[in-house]
Amino acid sequence: MAGNRIGKSHSGSFETACHLLGKYPTWWEGKRFRKPIVAWVGGVSNETVRDICQFALLGTPGNPMELGTGMIPRHAITKTERKPGVPNAISVTQVKHISGGTSYLYFLAYLMGPERWYGRSVDFVWLDEEPPREIYSQAVTRTLDKRGCVAMTFTPEHGMTQTVASFINRLQPGQSLTNAGWDDATDKVKTVVNQKPGHLNEAMMEQIMSAYSPHEREMRRNGRPSIGSGLVFPVAEEKLMIDPFPIPDDWPRISGLDLGWDHKTALVTIAIDPETYDTDEETIYVVDCYGQTKTPPHVHAESIKTRNTGPIAWPHDGHRRDSMGNPGLADQYRNLGLNLLPMHFTNPPALGEKKGGNSIEVGIQKMVTMMEQERFKVFNTLTDWWEEWRQYHRKDSKIVPLNDDAMSATRYCVMSTRFAQATDDPSWSRKLEYPELGLV
């Protein structure tokens, strides 16, 4: 997953050729095929596959004199077959394997539809540019019984898709994600393999960058999902992420509780730098995150009571009784000993208002501002929190309400700091006495 002009397709064609030929450089540490293979190479359309992948592997399309000037040498190409209806495109190529057998290379396109990716087993698949999820799944399935592998080379132009998110947040055994940006390919950096300088220089990079709109530049330069891709929090995570540290007892805390069953019941706790508390420079630290699905309240309560939560903000649906008329979840958690605020969550009231509303966008905009001003910090150990944060996105300008439980709980915290209390505060009480609210 890399920026533009890094050499993604060049790298993908090199590995594909190694596997087809059975020839590997001495420094190669990846998978090796000892026998001839069947390989699929895929791209967005027949034309892009021809102009990028076929060109990189075989040479200039349509020029017989150029056949063999790509990654696969002429002497190793024994036969090619044209693709009907696509000028100068090749459908299948036979390649001599070093063992004496023949490898088969097939060119496919995503636009042909997933049904063209059904059927036979293959040893290796190279996908140039991110495919639709169903095609990626088919590619993986086709390689399972042969213990093959799938390689993708792409710039994340579609943002935080399901495929991108799975590699960034949930890397599985046997998977690998390599990210590269322009700084990895400049003429000031020597490449690992041959110790030659990279191929980009400052003038080239400035020229390429000038062609992109501002919201594209991070994605195009560094190969990371674009801030214009619908992310709710278009902020570099480096601005937020910090190592954990002990929270002093005099730092006010507050927690947010988002209620769920099929989706998570999530609790997030923040601590506030007391020197900034209740000022325009208020700085908060997300220090804890808990979440479980399909778990009854008494189990959640026992887990939460072991944490230093401070008061707990909760949403208005905590009042809702079930069909049998049982108390709402807020009362249930209160009876189980949790330190819930006496009223459901609202945003801070505006001047002249008795109470605030519960607009989501008001809270989101405050969080974005704090993140951009580096007044919003998050412990790097909170894996579940970071997973949600990275996938939290909009569609058609609206926030997608999926896998957002920790984000909702965090918003309750940030917008409820007026109720935060320090552990060493002498007025601390699990009954939460707030004289200013008439609640004593």
N, C-alpha and C positions, 0 to 999 in steps of 0.2 A: 504494500500500500504506500504509494510514493507520489511525489509531486510530478508535474509535467516536465518532459525533456530530461528525465533522470537516466533513462535507459531501461525502463521496465520491460518493454517488448524485446529489446536486445537480450536481456537476461533470460526471459522466458524462452526465447528461441534457442539460446545456447543450451539450456538444460534439456529441452526437448530433443535437440540434436544428439546430445550425449547419450540419452536413453535409447534413441532409435539406433544409433551406431554401436552402442555398448562400449564406447571409448570415453574415458574420464581423465581429467588432469590429475596429477599426483596429489594436489592439495584438496581434491574433492572429498568431503566428509558426509555427503548426503547418500540417499538411496542409490544402489547400483543394480542394474538389470544384467544378469549373466546370459540371458537368452533373448532371442528376438521378441519384440513387443508389438502390441497394437496400441496406437496412440490416437487420441482425439485432440484436435486444436479448435477452439471456438472463439468467436467474437460476435459483435453486435449484428452485423449483416454480412451477406455473401461478399459484398464489395469491400467492406473494411477488413474482413478476413483475408481477401485476396491482396489488398494493398498494404497490409501491415504484417500479418502472420506469414502468409505465403511468400511475400517478398523477403522477409527476414530469414526464412528457412531455406528457400530454394533459389531466390534471385528475382530479377525484374520480371513481372508477369508479362507474358506475350512475346518475350524476346528469347528465342531458342539459344542464342549465343550467350545469354546471361544465366541460363539454367546451371545451377551448381556454384553460383557466386554468393549464395547465402551461407547459413551455418552448416548445411549439409553439402559436402563436396560433390562435384560432378560424377566422379568415379563410383560413388556410393548410391547414386540414384539409378535404379534399374528400369523403372517404368512409372509413367504418370497417366492419369485419366482426367479428361476435361470435365468440368461441371456444366451440365446442360443449362442453357439460358443465361449464363453469366460469362460475358466475354473475358477470355484469358484467365479464367479461374480454374483451379485444379480441384478435383473431388478427392482423389486418393493417390498416394505416392508409395512406391515400394522402395525400401532402403536396405542396403546390405548391412547385416549385423556382423560384428567382428568374429562371432562364433561360426559364421558360414551360412547362417539362415537369413531369412528376410523379415524385416519389420514393416508394418503397415501404418501409414500416416493418413488420417482422414480429417478433412476440413469441414466444419459445421458452423452454423450461424444460430444465434439466439432467436432471430426472427423466424426461423423455420418452425418454431414451436417446440414445446417439451416432448411431444410425441416422437420427434425425430431423434431424441436422445434416449429412447427406450431400447430395450433389447439386449444386445450382446454385451459380454464382459470385456473390459479393456484394462490395460496395465497402467496407462498414464493419461491424464487429461491436463491440458494447459488452457486456461480461460483467460483471454486477454480482454481486459475491462470487466467490470463487475456484472455478473449475469443476474437474471431474475432468480428469485429464491428457488423456484421449482426446478430450474435447470441446474443450479448448483447442487441441489439434492440428488438429482438424477446422476450427475457426474460422480458424486461420492458413491452412490449405490452401484454404479457400473464397475467400480474398481474394488469393491469389497471382497468378492470371492477370490480375486487374484492377488489380494494384498498389495494392490497398487497404490497410487497416490494422485492427488489433485493439486495443481499449482494455479494460483491466480496472480495476475499482475494488473493493477488498476490504480487510478486516482479516484478517491471517493466523491465523485461528482453528484451523487444522489443523496449525500449527507449520511446521517446516522440510520442506515437501513437495518433490517433485521440481520442480514449477513454481516455487515460491518460491526454492529453491536455485539454479535456473538463472538467475533474474534477479539474485539477490544476488551470485553467484559467477562467472557466465559470461555477462555481458551482451554481446550480439552487436551488430554494426553495424546500425543501424536500430531498435534497441530502446532504451527509456528506462525507468528506475525512479525514481519520485518518492515519497519517504517523508514523511509529515506526522503530527505529534502534536498533542496538545491545546495545547501551548505556541505552536503556529503559528496557533491560532484563538481566542486569548483576546482579551478586550476591551482588553488592553494592547498588542496588536499590530495595526497597520494592514495591511489587505490590499493587495497590489501593484496591483490593477486600479483600485479606486475610492478607495483611501486611507481607507476607513471601518474602524472597529475591528472585530475579530473578534466572533464570536457567543457565545463561552463566557466565563464569569467564574468566580472562585474558588469561590463558593457552589455553582454548578452542577456544577463538576468534583468537588468534595467529595461532593456528593450522588450523582453517578453512580459515583464510585469506591467508595463504601461498599457498593454492590450487588455488587461483584466480589470473588471470593476472591483471596488474596494472589498466587497464581501466575499469575492472569490479568491483573494490573494493568499490567504492562509492555506486554503485547500490546494491551490495550484502550486504553491511554493513548497509546502511541507508535507503534502499528502495526508492531511487530516480533514475530517468532515468539516465542511464550510460553516461559518457562523451565519450564512444566509440559507442554511439548509432546513430551517424550521426548528432549530434548537431553542428551547425556552430560555436557557441561560447561555448566550453567545459570548462566553468569557473563557479565556485560556485557564485550564485547571491549575496551572502552575501558580496562578494568583491566589488560589484558595488552599492548596494542599500543604499541610505542615506535619511534622513529626509530633506525636503525642507528648504531652508534658503534664505533670501533676497540677491539678486545678486548686489554687488556694481556697481555704474555707471562706474567705471574705469576698469571693467573687459571686455575684448574684447568679442564680440558675433559674431556668424555666424549661419545662418540657411540653411537647405537643403530642397528643394521642389521636391517631386516626383509626377509626373503628372499622372492622371488616370481618368477613368469614371466608368466602371464596377467595377474595383478595386479602392482603395482609392486614392484620391489626399491627400498626407500627407506632413506635414511640421514639422520638428524637429529643435529645437534651442539649441545650446550649448553655454556655457560660459567658458572662459579660465582663469585659475589663472594667473594674470599678472606677478607674480614672476617667473613663469615657461614658459611664452609665448616665442615661437620661440627658445626653447632650447630642448635638448634631454630628459629633464624631464617634458615636457609639460603635464599638467594635465587639463582634460576637464570635464565639468559637463553638462549632458543632463538635461535641465531645463524646456522644454516645448515640447508638442507633440499635433498636431492637425490632424484630418483626417475625411473625408466625402466621400461617394460614390455618383455617379449620381447627381452631383451638378455643376451648371454652374460656370465659372470663376468669374463672378462679385460677386457671393455669397461667394465663397472662399476668394476673395480679401477683402471684407468687414470684414470678421472674422479675417483674417491675419493682417490687418492694425491696429487692436486693440492690437496686441502683440508686444513686444519689440524684434524684430527679428534680428537686425543687417542686414548686406548684406545677400542676398539669393542666394545660389548656385542652379543650375538647370541642368537637363540632356540634352543631345544633341537632343533628340526627341522634345524638346520644339521649335525647328526651323520648325518642320514639318507643312506644310500648309494643310488644308482640301481639299476635292474634289472641293469646290467652289472657291479655291484660297484665302481664308481668311488668315489673318496673323496667324503665329504659336502661340502656347499658351504663349511662353515667351514674345512675343511682346504684346499680349493681357493683360497679367498680368502687364507688365510695364506700359501700357497705363491706367490701372486701379489704378496706384499709388503704386505698390509694388516695393521694393528696390532690384530688380534682378541684379546680376552681369552682366557686359556687354558681357560676353562670356559664353558658356556652360561649364559644369563641366569637368575638367580633373584632373588627379592625379598631384601632384607636379612634374615638369620636373626634370629629372635626370641631373647631371652635364654635361654640354655641349649641352643639348637639349633646344630647344626654347619653346616647350610645352610638357606636359606629356600626357600619354595615358589615357584610361578609364577602365583599367583592374579592375575587381571586386575583384579578389583574393589579389591584392596588398593592397587594402583598408581593406579587411577582416583581413589579417595577421597583419596589423598595429593595428587594433582594438583589436584583440586577445592579442597582446603583451601588449597594454596599460591596458587591463582588468587584465591580470595576474600580472602586476606590480602595480596594484591598482592606476593607473593614469586615470581611466575612471570611473566616478561616475554618478549615475542616481537617480533622485528624485523618492522616492517610491510611489508618488501619480500619476505617469504617467501610468495608468492602461493599456491603449491601447499599449503603447510602450513595457511594460513588457510582454503582451500577445504575441506579435509578437516575441520578443526576445526568449521566452521559446519554441516556435514552429519552429523557423528558423532552418532548417536541410538540410542535404545532402542525396542524393540517388545515389548509384553507383559513389560516390566521387564528384558528381555535386550538387551545391546548387539548391534546389527546388524553382522555382520562383513563389511561391504562398504566399499570405498574408505577403509580404515582403516590403511593401511600406515605413513604418517607418524605417525599417532597411536600405533601400536604401538611404532615406533622411539623416539618421544619418551618413552613410558613406560619402555622399557628404560633410557634415559638417566637419568631422574629417580630410578629405583629402583637405579641403579648408581653413584651419585656417590661411594661409598666407594672406587671404583677410579679416580677422575678424577686427571689429572696436568696440571701446568702445563708450558708449552713450555720455560720456562727452568729447570725442575727438574733439578738435576745428576744425579738418579737416573733421568731419562728414558731409556727403552730400548725400541726396537721389539720386543725379545724379551720385554718385559713380565716383569721379575723381581719377584716378590712373595714376599719371605721369609716373611711372616706366613702365607702359604698353603702353604709348603713348595715353592714353585715358583721355583727359581733356576736 
